[in-house]
Amino acid sequence: MLVVAALTAGYAVGGNGTSNKKTFEYAVGLWGDLPYSDVQAATGVPNLIADMNSSQLDFTVHDGDLKAGNGTPGSATPTLCSDALYVQGLAYLNALDGPAMFTPGDNDWTDCDRPANGGFNSLERLDHERQLFFSTPYSLGRIRSGRRCRARRVASA
């Protein structure tokens, strides 16, 4: 939540010109922990994105977990820590009209070493997310905003 507060404060100050007179209003969409099922992936998330777009939000933040803690056998949508999962998540974020930020959750990389998630190397999955979601100095979404990121690499074990 600290990241969201920092982004919100920085965006609010930057949007008011030369000083912060607290005379501005903005709308933020905070979402995360989905999709956890085929129904959420195929219907719930697209409907949520449509609702956020119709609300004319200034920006959105997905606070992580593009999937449930374990993969779902027989799922029609990506539930393992495969590249397809992250491509699906990127498509969701880029379907938002305004700037969209994302922070990886534990289900997105830490839990990827579980057999039920495909038995991936967790740090490799985190590196893959960094390359896919954070390869430019701009946000995601249809309208992009500049961002300043301070990345710290986790040493591989």
N, C-alpha and C positions, 0 to 999 in steps of 0.2 A: 504494500500500500504506500510505502514511502516513495517509491518510484512514481506512482500515479500523482501523489501530492507534489512532488518536485516538477513533473511535467506540467501539471495544472498551473502551478505558481509561475513557472517560467513562461508558459504560453500566455497567461493572463497579463503579466507585466509587459511582455513583448507586444501584445495586441493593443495596448493603450497609448502607444506613442512614447513621448519623452519622460513621462512620470506616471506613477501609479496613484491615481486619485480615487481608486475604488469606485469608479462611476461606470463600470462596464459589466456586461453580462455575457455569459457564454454557456453553452450546453455541451456536456461530455457524455459519451457512451462508454461505460465500463462493462466488459463482458469476459467470459472465460469458462473453463471447465465444460467445454462442449465442442464438438458433438461426442456423445457417449453411446450413441446407437445409430442404426441406419435411418430411423425415423427422424432423429435430430439432424443428421447429416443431409438427408434429402429434402426435408420439409422445414424443420425447426430453425436451422441456421439461415437458410435463404429467407424465411419469413422475418426473422430477427433483423437481418441485414436490410430488408425492405423497410421495416419499421424505423430502423435507425436512419436510413437515407431520407425517409419522409419527414423525420424530425429535424432535419437540417442541423445536425450536430456540428460543432466546431472541430471536434476530433474524437476519435475513439481509441480505447486501449483494451487489448485482449490480454488478460492477466495470466495466461498460460493454460496448459493442459488441452491440447488439440484432440485428445483421445482419453479414454478411460485408462485406469491403471493397468489393465490387462487386455490383450487382444481378444476379439470375439470370433471364434471359429465359424466359418460359413457366412461371415458378414459380406454384404454387397459393397460396402464402402470401406476405405482403408482403416484398419484398427491396429495394425502392427506398426512398428517404428520404421516402416519402409519409406523410400523416397516419395511414394504416392501420397502418404499421409501429409507430408510437408507441402507438397504441391497443392493438395486440396486446401490446406490452411492458408497458403499464400493466395489462392484464388478467392477465398472468402474475404481476406483482408483487402485485396485489391478491388473487390466489388463494392466497397464502401465509398461513398461520394467524397467525404472529407479525408483529411490525413488520418492514418491508422497506425498505431504503434502496437508492438507485440513484445512480450517478455516470455521466454520459455518457462514452462512449468516442469515439475518433476516427472510427470507422465511422458513428456516430450523427449526426454533424454536420459535422466537418471534411471528410470525403470526399464529402459530399452534392453538391458542385459538379461532380463527374465526370458525364459523359454516361451512363455505365453505372449511375449511381445516381439518375438523373432530372434532373440538371442544376439542382438547387436552389441557392438562395443559402445558403451554410453558416451565416452568422450568423442568418439568419431561422429556420433549422432549430434552432439552439441556443436562440433565443428561444422557439420553439414548445415545445421540451422543457422549458424553465424553467416555462412556463405550465402544461403538462400534469402534470409530475412534482413541481414545487416550489411550487405555488400556495398551499399551506397550511403552517402551522408544525408539521405532523405528518408522520410517516412514512407510507409506503404499507403495504399488508397489511391483513388482516382485523382485527387488533388494532393500533391505532395508538399510536405513542409520540411525545411531544413532541420536537422537535429545534430546535437553534439553528443558524441558517445565516447566514453572512456572505457575501452575494452581491456580486460586483464585475462590473459591466457591461463588456463589451468594446465599444469604440467601433466603429461601422460605418465601413467604408472608403469 
